[in-house]
Amino acid sequence: MDKSCKKFEKPTLLLLGRQDSSVGCSDAWNIIEKYPRSTYAIIDKAGHSLQIEQVELFNSLVSEWLTRIEECG
């Protein structure tokens, strides 16, 4: 990790489409240490528009994450 970059200490949700040909999903793993309070998920059968391609799974993951961060204050 680049020493000049500070860590982001707030809750973070990283949702990535496994078949994303625009951005890809593997590079996000390289930055995970900069986000110590992150939730990281790769969704199969989804590309760059994973919120459209996997609607129910996307909504479920976002809803669950929002519930958890609201409980933490």
For each residue, the residues with C-beta under 8 A, 3 or more apart:
1: 5 33 34
2: 5
3:
4:
5: 1 2 34
6: 34
7: 33 34 35 36
8: 12 34 35 37
9: 36 37
10: 37
11: 37 38 39 65 68 69 72
12: 8 35 37 38 39
13: 38 39 61 62 65
14: 28 32 35 38 39 40 41
15: 41 43 50 58 61 62
16: 20 23 25 28 40 41 42 43 50
17: 20 25 42 43 46 47 48 49 50 53 54
18: 25 42 43 44 45 46
19: 44 45 46 47
20: 16 17 23 24 25 46 47 48 50
21: 24 47 48
22: 47 48
23: 16 20 27 48
24: 20 21 27
25: 16 17 18 20 28 29 42
26: 29 30
27: 23 24 30 31
28: 14 16 25 31 32 40
29: 25 26 32 40
30: 26 27
31: 27 28 34 35
32: 14 28 29 35 38 40
33: 1 7 36
34: 1 5 6 7 8 31
35: 7 8 12 14 31 32 38
36: 7 9 33
37: 8 9 10 11 12
38: 11 12 13 14 32 35
39: 11 12 13 14 61 65
40: 14 16 28 29 32
41: 14 15 16 61
42: 16 17 18 25
43: 15 16 17 18 46 50 54 57 58 61
44: 18 19
45: 18 19 53 54
46: 17 18 19 20 43 49 50 53 54 58
47: 17 19 20 21 22 50 53
48: 17 20 21 22 23
49: 17 46 52 53
50: 15 16 17 20 43 46 47 53 54 58
51: 54 55 58
52: 49 55
53: 17 45 46 47 49 50
54: 17 43 45 46 50 51 57 58
55: 51 52 58 59
56: 59 60
57: 43 54 60 61
58: 15 43 46 50 51 54 55 61 62
59: 55 56 62 63
60: 56 57 63 64
61: 13 15 39 41 43 57 58 64 65
62: 13 15 58 59 65 66
63: 59 60 66 67
64: 60 61 67 68
65: 11 13 39 61 62 68 69
66: 62 63 69 70
67: 63 64 70 71
68: 11 64 65 71 72
69: 11 65 66 72
70: 66 67 73
71: 67 68
72: 11 68 69
73: 70
